[in-house]
Amino acid sequence: MCLFLGVSNVEDMKTALITGASRGLGLALASRLHRDGWHVVSTARGGLPGIGVPLHGDVTDSWHRAGLASAVADGLDLLVNNASTLGAVPLPKLADLPLGEFSRTLEVNVVAPLALIQLVLPALRMNGGAVLNITSDAAVEGYEGWGGYGASKAALDLMSAVLGAEEPKLAVWSVDPGEMNTRMLRDAGEDAAAAPYPETVVPALVRLVSERRPSGRYRARDL
C-alpha cells in the first residue's frame, strides 16, 4: 500500500500525527505533508503554526498523549515521533552526566514515543499504517559528550526494530536525518550554520513513506 498519495476527496485523505512540530524537521515535514494533501495533527510544547490541527502540549504528559490519540481515533496512516531533547547542556561526559537529566532524556526520547505508539496502534492497524521514529548517528557512534542522548536514540532504534518484528502489517522505520541547521544542534555546541536546513531532508522522508520501504533503520542521505 502506498501511503503518500494525492487526495481527491476527504474520504481519501491520509492522516499524519507529528510530534515536535513547532520547528526544525518536524515543522518542515508537517508543512510538506500538509501541502501534499495530508490531514496533519501536529504537537509540540512551543508555538505551533496553523498547519492542520495544532495541539499544544508535552508528549511526556499522559493526558496530552490521550488527547492526541483521541484526535486520530478514526484512523491513522503515519505517526512521526520527532520530539526530542538533548538533556543536559553543555553536553557532559558520562562521568558527569546528571542522572536526573538522563532520566528526563529517556522519558522524552524513548518512553513517550512508546507510550504514544501504544495508544495509537489500533488506529495504525486499522489503516495498515507506519511509524517513523527520528534517530541520530549518535545512537551508533561514540561521540564524546553525546552518551546520554546517544543512549536514548540507541534505545529508540532497538524499540523500532522490535516493533517492526512484532507488527509485520505496519511499516516501522527509524531514520537518521544527519546534521541539520537547527536550534538543537546549536545548543549542542556544534556549527549548525555549516549544516543543511531540515527542508533538505524532507524529500528523503517523503520517499521512504511513498515507497513504503521495509521496516528498518535508514539514513536520510541513503534515501
Order of alpha helices (4+ residues) and beta strands (2+ residues): beta-alpha-beta-beta-alpha-beta-alpha-alpha-beta-alpha-beta-alpha-alpha-beta
